């Protein structure tokens, strides 16, 4: 979000807004390499490179990790050209700007993680780190034990094989069957495409968990912050393809159980 430069400089603890205005008027401040001379000029401290006398104002935000129970009928994106509801609409009261970790298609419901921590998002969403995700799928028709075995062995698709793990029948009637399954990948609509190829279209799909994080305590449309322990459990589940733990020891973890509201500015190099 854009703010007046003098406000950003003051919030960084460099000098008062009045003195910041003088710095700007004197041509000592630049934004993205362009010298600024008007005190009312605005910049985005999250996106723009702001310098005083050639030295950068760096910004530190508290990391944020969110578990959201996404309802069906929401797009897993921050904005949608078709003006459909997005998951951003459900987390407007989160003070930090967060983005989805992976995807959950428009027609599906269930657990969706959001964060502002890029390294965390990469580890949780990339299939090479093999973080398990469990689902409940309602499919059309009653499925047989032989069909379950066939699907477990793998269903060929144009972009690879759909091969769910821990596939089991939960309940069934003549018209539909509820199944439980686990995946370690996130290809677009792969569960729906896989069961449709097997002759049993999915009529409802719910993601029940990501790693050790479940929907427990959440109703559709609600979110909660993850605790530091939960974040660490997710990172501990991020393993390489050969089972070797490949955690980044430098990954920052929010040690609070609550989202911190205030942003923190840090400026390096400038002295009054």
C-alpha positions as CSV (number, residue, x, y, z in Angstrom):
1,X,0.0,0.0,0.0
2,X,1.4,3.4,-1.0
3,X,2.2,5.9,1.8
4,X,3.7,9.4,1.8
5,X,7.5,9.2,1.7
6,X,7.9,11.4,4.8
7,X,5.7,9.0,6.8
8,X,7.8,6.0,5.7
9,X,11.0,7.8,6.6
10,X,9.6,8.8,10.0
11,X,8.2,5.3,10.7
12,X,11.7,3.9,10.0
13,X,13.0,6.0,12.9
14,X,15.3,8.1,10.7
15,X,13.9,11.5,11.5
16,X,10.7,13.5,12.0
17,X,8.3,14.0,9.2
18,X,9.2,17.7,9.0
19,X,12.9,16.8,8.6
20,X,12.0,14.1,6.2
21,X,10.2,16.7,4.0
22,X,13.4,18.7,4.0
23,X,15.4,15.7,2.9
24,X,13.0,15.2,0.0
25,X,13.0,18.8,-1.0
26,X,16.8,18.8,-1.0
27,X,16.8,15.9,-3.5
28,X,18.3,13.4,-1.0
29,X,15.6,10.8,-1.4
30,X,15.1,8.5,-4.4
31,X,12.4,5.9,-5.3
32,X,13.4,3.0,-7.6
33,X,16.5,5.1,-8.7
34,X,14.5,8.2,-9.5
35,X,15.2,11.3,-7.3
36,X,12.1,12.7,-5.6
37,X,11.7,16.3,-4.7
38,X,8.1,16.7,-3.8
39,X,7.3,15.9,-0.1
40,X,3.8,14.6,-1.0
41,X,5.1,11.8,-3.2
42,X,3.9,8.4,-2.3
43,X,5.6,5.0,-2.5
44,X,4.9,1.4,-1.5
45,X,7.4,0.4,1.2
46,X,6.7,-3.3,0.3
47,X,7.6,-3.0,-3.4
48,X,9.6,0.2,-4.0
49,X,13.3,0.7,-3.3
50,X,13.6,3.8,-1.2
51,X,17.1,5.4,-0.7
52,X,18.3,8.4,1.4
53,X,21.7,9.6,0.2
54,X,22.0,6.5,-1.8
55,X,21.4,4.1,1.1
56,X,18.4,1.8,1.2
57,X,15.6,1.8,3.7
58,X,14.9,-1.9,4.2
59,X,11.6,-3.2,5.6
60,X,10.9,-6.1,7.9
61,X,7.4,-7.5,8.2
62,X,6.3,-10.1,10.7
63,X,5.8,-13.4,9.0
64,X,2.3,-14.7,8.9
65,X,0.8,-18.2,8.5
66,X,-2.9,-18.7,8.1
67,X,-5.2,-21.8,7.9
68,X,-8.4,-21.1,6.0
69,X,-11.4,-23.3,5.5
70,X,-12.1,-22.3,1.9
71,X,-15.7,-22.9,0.8
72,X,-16.6,-24.0,-2.7
73,X,-17.3,-21.1,-5.1
74,X,-14.1,-19.1,-4.3
75,X,-11.1,-18.7,-6.5
76,X,-7.7,-19.4,-5.0
77,X,-6.2,-16.1,-6.1
78,X,-6.0,-12.6,-4.8
79,X,-7.9,-11.1,-7.7
80,X,-10.1,-12.5,-10.5
81,X,-10.7,-10.9,-14.0
82,X,-14.2,-12.6,-14.0
83,X,-15.0,-10.9,-10.7
84,X,-15.7,-14.2,-8.9
85,X,-15.3,-14.3,-5.1
86,X,-11.6,-14.9,-4.1
87,X,-10.0,-16.2,-1.0
88,X,-8.7,-12.7,-0.5
89,X,-12.3,-11.7,0.4
90,X,-12.2,-14.2,3.3
91,X,-9.0,-12.9,4.9
92,X,-9.5,-9.1,4.6
93,X,-9.1,-8.8,8.4
94,X,-5.6,-10.3,8.3
95,X,-3.3,-7.3,8.8
96,X,-0.5,-8.7,6.6
97,X,-0.8,-9.2,2.8
98,X,-0.8,-13.0,2.5
99,X,-1.2,-15.2,-0.6
100,X,-2.2,-18.8,-1.1
101,X,0.1,-21.7,-0.7
102,X,-0.6,-23.9,-3.7
103,X,-4.1,-24.2,-5.1
104,X,-7.6,-25.5,-4.4
105,X,-10.0,-25.3,-7.4
106,X,-13.1,-23.1,-7.5
107,X,-15.5,-26.0,-7.0
108,X,-13.6,-27.6,-4.1
109,X,-13.7,-26.8,-0.4
110,X,-11.3,-27.4,2.5
111,X,-8.0,-26.4,4.0
112,X,-6.0,-23.7,2.3
113,X,-2.8,-22.3,3.8
114,X,-1.8,-18.6,3.2
115,X,1.4,-16.8,4.1
116,X,3.7,-13.9,3.3
117,X,6.8,-16.2,3.7
118,X,8.0,-17.3,0.2
119,X,10.4,-19.9,1.5
120,X,7.7,-21.6,3.5
121,X,5.3,-21.5,0.6
122,X,7.8,-23.2,-1.7
123,X,8.5,-26.0,0.7
124,X,4.9,-26.8,1.4
125,X,3.6,-26.5,-2.1
126,X,6.4,-28.0,-4.2
127,X,5.8,-31.7,-4.9
128,X,9.5,-32.5,-4.4
129,X,9.2,-31.8,-0.7
130,X,6.4,-34.4,-0.4
131,X,4.1,-32.7,2.1
132,X,1.1,-35.0,2.3
133,X,-2.4,-33.6,1.6
134,X,-5.5,-35.6,2.5
135,X,-8.8,-35.3,0.7
136,X,-12.4,-36.6,1.0
137,X,-14.0,-37.1,-2.4
138,X,-17.6,-37.9,-3.2
139,X,-17.9,-39.7,-6.5
140,X,-20.8,-40.7,-8.7
141,X,-21.9,-44.3,-8.3
142,X,-20.9,-47.2,-6.1
143,X,-17.3,-48.2,-6.6
144,X,-16.1,-51.8,-6.4
145,X,-13.0,-53.1,-4.5
146,X,-11.4,-54.0,-7.9
147,X,-11.9,-50.5,-9.2
148,X,-10.3,-49.1,-6.0
149,X,-7.3,-51.3,-6.6
150,X,-7.1,-50.2,-10.2
151,X,-7.1,-46.5,-9.3
152,X,-4.5,-47.1,-6.6
153,X,-2.2,-48.6,-9.2
154,X,-2.5,-45.4,-11.2
155,X,-4.7,-43.8,-13.9
156,X,-2.9,-42.4,-16.9
157,X,-3.6,-38.7,-17.7
158,X,-2.2,-36.5,-20.4
159,X,0.2,-34.8,-17.9
160,X,1.2,-37.9,-16.0
161,X,-0.3,-40.6,-13.8
162,X,-2.9,-40.0,-11.1
163,X,-1.9,-42.3,-8.3
164,X,-3.5,-41.6,-4.9
165,X,-2.2,-43.1,-1.7
166,X,-4.2,-44.6,1.1
167,X,-7.3,-44.7,-1.1
168,X,-10.2,-46.2,0.9
169,X,-13.9,-46.2,0.9
170,X,-15.6,-44.3,3.7
171,X,-19.3,-44.9,2.9
172,X,-21.4,-45.7,-0.1
173,X,-24.8,-46.1,-1.5
174,X,-26.2,-47.0,-5.0
175,X,-25.8,-43.4,-6.2
176,X,-22.5,-42.2,-4.7
177,X,-19.4,-43.1,-2.7
178,X,-17.2,-41.1,-0.3
179,X,-13.5,-41.9,-0.5
180,X,-10.5,-40.8,1.5
181,X,-7.1,-40.4,-0.2
182,X,-3.7,-38.8,0.1
183,X,-1.6,-36.9,-2.5
184,X,1.9,-35.3,-2.5
185,X,1.3,-33.2,-5.6
186,X,-0.8,-30.3,-6.7
187,X,-1.5,-30.7,-10.4
188,X,-4.5,-28.7,-11.6
189,X,-7.8,-30.6,-10.9
190,X,-5.9,-33.9,-10.9
191,X,-8.3,-35.7,-8.5
192,X,-11.3,-34.7,-10.5
193,X,-9.6,-35.6,-13.8
194,X,-8.4,-38.9,-12.4
195,X,-11.7,-40.2,-11.1
196,X,-13.5,-39.0,-14.2
197,X,-11.0,-41.0,-16.3
198,X,-11.9,-44.0,-14.1
199,X,-15.6,-43.5,-14.8
200,X,-16.6,-41.9,-11.5
201,X,-16.9,-38.1,-11.7
202,X,-16.3,-36.2,-8.5
203,X,-19.4,-34.4,-7.3
204,X,-17.8,-33.0,-4.1
205,X,-14.2,-32.6,-3.0
206,X,-12.9,-31.4,0.4
207,X,-9.2,-31.1,1.4
208,X,-9.1,-32.4,5.0
209,X,-5.5,-31.7,5.9
210,X,-2.1,-30.4,4.8
211,X,0.6,-32.2,6.8
212,X,-0.5,-32.2,10.4
213,X,-2.8,-29.2,10.0
214,X,-6.5,-30.1,9.8
215,X,-9.9,-28.3,9.5
216,X,-10.5,-28.9,13.2
217,X,-12.2,-25.9,14.9
218,X,-12.9,-24.1,11.6
219,X,-16.2,-23.5,9.9
220,X,-16.4,-22.7,6.2
221,X,-15.1,-19.2,5.5
222,X,-13.2,-19.0,8.8
223,X,-9.4,-18.8,9.3
224,X,-6.9,-19.0,12.2
225,X,-3.3,-18.3,12.7
226,X,-0.9,-21.2,12.9
227,X,1.2,-21.5,16.0
228,X,5.0,-21.6,15.8
229,X,4.8,-25.3,16.7
230,X,2.4,-26.0,13.8
231,X,4.7,-24.2,11.3
232,X,7.6,-26.2,12.5
233,X,5.6,-29.4,12.1
234,X,4.8,-28.5,8.5
235,X,8.5,-27.8,7.8
236,X,9.5,-31.1,9.4
237,X,7.1,-32.8,7.0
238,X,8.9,-31.2,4.0
239,X,11.3,-33.9,2.8
240,X,13.2,-34.4,-0.4
241,X,12.3,-37.1,-2.9
242,X,14.8,-39.5,-1.2
243,X,13.7,-38.7,2.3
244,X,16.5,-36.4,3.1
245,X,15.4,-33.5,5.3
246,X,16.1,-30.3,3.3
247,X,14.9,-27.6,5.6
248,X,16.4,-24.1,5.5
249,X,17.7,-23.3,8.9
250,X,17.5,-19.7,8.2
251,X,13.7,-19.8,7.6
252,X,12.0,-17.3,9.9
253,X,9.2,-18.4,12.1
254,X,6.6,-16.3,13.8
255,X,6.9,-17.2,17.5
256,X,3.5,-15.8,18.4
257,X,0.2,-17.7,18.2
258,X,-1.4,-14.5,16.8
259,X,-0.8,-12.4,13.8
260,X,1.1,-9.3,14.6
261,X,-0.7,-6.1,13.5
262,X,2.1,-3.5,13.2
263,X,4.6,-3.5,10.4
264,X,8.2,-2.9,11.4
265,X,10.6,-0.7,9.4
266,X,14.3,-1.2,9.5
267,X,16.7,1.3,8.0
268,X,20.4,0.5,7.5
269,X,23.2,2.9,6.8
270,X,21.8,6.4,7.5
271,X,22.9,8.4,10.5
272,X,21.5,11.8,11.5
